[in-house]
Amino acid sequence: MNLKIKIPEKIFIIGEIGINHNGSLDIAKKLIDMAKRSGCDAIKFQKRDIETVYTKEELDKPRESPWGKTQRDQKKGLEFN
């Protein structure tokens, strides 16, 4: 079997930022700049609705963080407002 694979002239690179911005637009902009300097053509953020993704019981669990004292506080703190 003779397979021929066409190799693109340029690879399109997508940088994953996820929630590494910690809810801060300033940090997000710095991460975008860093991705661009590193050769990324685009970046991808994550966006979720925590009330849909997590149960109320999970969100009400205690968790100390810079954003508060529950899982909900921490997860909301990591999202853009």
N, C-alpha and C positions, 0 to 999 in steps of 0.2 A: 504494500500500500504506500502510495506516494502522497503525503499530505503537504500542502503548501500553506504556509501561514503568512499573511500580509502583516508586516510590522509597520505600525504608524510612524510617520516622520517625527511626531512629537507626542509624548505621553502627557495626558492631562492629569495633574496631581491635585487631589483634594485633601486639604488639611483638616483633621478632626479636632475641634476645640471642645465639643461636648459641653460640660458645665464647669470647666476649669476657670471660667471667668468669675466664679463665686458671686454671681449676681451683679457684678460691677461693670458698667459700660466702659469705664476707663481701662480696666484690665482686659476686657474683650478687645478693645481697639489696639492695645499693645500686642495681644496675641495675634491679631490679624496682621499687624505690621511684621511681626516675627515670622509668620507663615509666608508672607510675601517675600521677605528677604531670603527665606530658605528655599524659594523656588516654587511655592504652591501657586496654582492657577485659581483656586477657589478654596473656601473654607466651609465647614459644616458645623452648625450648632445643634444641640438637642433642645427640644421644647416639649414639655409634657404637661398634662393637667394632673397634678398630684392627687386631687380628689377622685379622679377616675382610676388612676394607676394603683393607688394604695387604699387599703381598707381604713375605715375610721379608727379601728382598734390599733392598727399599725401607726397611724399618724398621731394618735394620742399617747403613745409610749414615751417615757422619759428619755431625753437625750440632751446632754449639755453641749452647747455649741455657741459660737459667737452670735447666733441669731436668736437664741432663746433656750428653752428647757424641754422641748418636745421634738419628736421626729418631724412633726408638721412645721414647726418653727425653722428647723434646719433646712428642710426641703424647700420651703417657700423662700428662704434666704438665698438659696442658690439659683433661683429663677430671676429673670429680668422682670421688673414691674411694668 
